[in-house]
Amino acid sequence: MARARPRGDPGTPGAAESEKRGSLVDDAYAAMRSAIREASFAPGYQASEQEIALRLGMSRTPVHEAAIRLQEDGLVRVLPRKGILILALAPDDMREIYDVVIAMDGRAAELVAALPDDERLAAAQALDAHTEAMAAAHASGDLPGWGLADAAFHAALIAQARNGRMSRIVQAINDQSHRARMLTLTLRPRLDASIAEHRRIAQAIRAGTADAALDAARQHRMRARDELLPLLDRCGLKHL
């Protein structure tokens, strides 16, 4: 007599269907997150789940479930019977975001600088590569390229710290602030300062001087904050 398969066996139709559903939700989440980050879904945009699903070429159910996840990330608000609202950022939101990233980047740099020699040197080399990509983009006037390389540097710094909770917090914050950072690139006067500061962070990590790495990372984020927030005020940008 054939043995019954246990519940949850990957070979059962129910498990396959659940896996497929999860994949569709993941796809919808990634597509919506990208559209929000790149402002294809602009701040303040509101639409029904069906309309968003049509724009993405997806079905409504995974879009609904993805929207719930994005609401937890602080990117959207799900409005009962009214659809999905793409949330905007105010200058005060950016101030709060910088409070977090100043602390997170400093601690991450400190942790990476304390890694064993081979791991620490590999991390510094990866950070240098992102910094050189920033420098090349800056020299050619490629502002989007500069922004992507800058984001990659900070993502690598956090990833090398090997703290899962820190990574999840920073990803959510970066998703919220990415739009504002890219919008203000043409207005910021000192993009070259970030390149020099990134090099100092990588140098401190390479040398294994945790205190210097922490201080360099904090000072970098603080300088960026002190440049960006007054800029938003002067330009009258209330919603990003």
N, C-alpha and C positions, 0 to 999 in steps of 0.2 A: 504493500500500500504506500502511495506517495506521501511523503512527509509534508505537512503544511509549512509554508514559509513563515517565519516570525514577523510580527508587525514591525514596520520600519525597515524591512529588508529592502535594499536599493533596487532589487529586481521586481518588486511589486508595483502594480500600476499606481497605487496611492503615493508611494515614495517618489516615483518618477514624475508624477504630476506636481507634487510639492516642490521638487527640485526645479522643475521648469518654471513654476510660478515665482519661486525665489529669484531665479535668473532674470525673469522679466521685470521684477521690481527693482533689482539691482541696475538693470539697463535704464529703466525710467529714472531712477535716482541719479545716475551718472549724467544722463542727458539733461535733466532739469537743472542739476547743479552747475553744469557747464554753461547752460543758457543764462543762468542768473549771474554767474561770475563774469561772463563776457558781455552782459547787458543786452543779450538778445531778448530776454525777458527783463525789461527795464524796471527800475525802482518805481513802485506805485502801480505797476501793471496788475490788473485784476481780471481774471477770466474763469469760466467754468472748467471743471475737470475735463469735460468732453472737448472743449475748445483747445485746451493745452494738449490733450491727447492727440487731437487732429494735427496740431502744429508739429508735434514730435513724431507723427506717424506710428502711434502706439494705441493700445486699447485703454479704456478708462480705468479699469481696476488696478493695474500696476501703477498708474499715475496717482491714483488716490492714496495707495499705500506709500509711495515714494514721497508724496507731499507731507504725510505725517512725519516721516523721518526728517524731512527738510525743515519742518516746523520745530522739531527738537534741536536742529542746528541753528535756529534763529534766522533762517533765510526767507521763510514764508509764514503766512498765517492762513490756516484753513478756516474759512468762514462758513458756518452751516447754511446751506441752501443758497449761498452767494458765491461759492467758488474758492479760488486761491488768490491771495494777495502777495505780491512780491514786496518784501519789506525794504524800506529805504534806511540809510544811515544818516544820523545827524552828527554835527561836530562833537557833541557830548558823547555820542557812541564811540567815535574815534578816540577820544581822550581815554575812555574806559579800556578800549582795546589796547592802546599803547601801555597803559598801566600793567596789563597782563603780559604783553610780549617783552617789555623791558625785563620783567622778572624771569620769564621763561627762557629767553635767549641767554641771559646772564648765567642762569643755572646750567643750561645745556652746555655752554662753552666751558664752564668749570668742570662739568662731568667728563666732557670729551678730552680736556687737557689732562685728566687724571687716568686715562686709559693706558694700558701697556704700550710700550714703545712702538711696536709694529702697527698696532691698531690706531694709535694716535697719529702716526705719520701718514697712514693711508687716509685717515679722515682729513688731515690738513691738505693732502694732495688733492682730494676731491673738492674741498672748499676753494683751493687755488684755481682749479679748473673752471668752476662757476664764476669766480671773480674775473678771470681772464676773458671769459665769454661776455661778461658785463663791459669790460674795457673795450673789447672789439666792437660791441654794439654801440657803445658811446662814441667811439671814434668815427663810425660810419653813419651816425645820426639815426640809428635804428632804436627808437624809444620802446616799442613793444618788445623787441628782443632784449633790451636792457632790463625791462621789467620782469620778463620771464626768467632771465638768468639770476636776477636779484632774488626772486621768489625761490628759485632752485637752491641758492646758497643757504637761505634760512631754513628751507625744508631739510636740506642735508645736515645742517647743524643740529636740528632737533632730532632727526632720525638717528644720528650717531650717538646721541645721549642715551638711547636705548631705554627710554621710559615710556611705556605704552600710554599711560594716562596723559602724560605731557603731550605726546603726539596727537592724541584725539582732541584735546583742548585746543591746541594750536591750529589744527586743521580747521576746526569750526570757526575760530576767530579769523584765520586767513581767508576763508571763504567769504566771510562777512565784509572784510576790509579790502579785498582784492580790487573790487570795482572802483573804490575811491582812490586807491593808489594809482591805478592805471589812468583814471580820469585826470589826475593832477600832474602826471609826468611832464607835460609840456609847460607847466607853470613853475615847477621846482627848479631853482637856479643852481643847485650844487650836487648834481648827480655824480660828479667826479669824487666828491667827498666820500660817498658810500663805498666807492672802489677802494680808496685808501684805507678806510676803516675796516673793510672786509679783510684786507691784507694784514692788518694789525691783529685781527682776531685769529686768523690762520697762523700767523707767526707765533703768537702766544701759545696756541695749541701745540704747534710743532715743538716748541721749547719745553712743553710740559709745565708751564707756569700757570696754575689754575687761577690764582688771584688776578693775574694780568689778563687772562682770557675772560674772566667774569667781568672785569672792569671795562675791557675794550668792547664787549658785546653790549653791556648796559649803556655806555656812553654813545655808542652808535645809534641805538634805538632812541635814546633821549634826544640826541641831536636831530634825528628825523622827526620826532614828535614836535620839537620846538620850531621846526621849519614848516611842517605841514599844517598844524592847527591854526596859527595866525594867517596862513595863506588861505585857508578855507573861510576865515572870518573876513579877510580883505576882499575876497571875491564874492562874498555873499552867498556861498554855497551852503544852503540849509539842509538839503536832502541829496544823498549820494546813492 
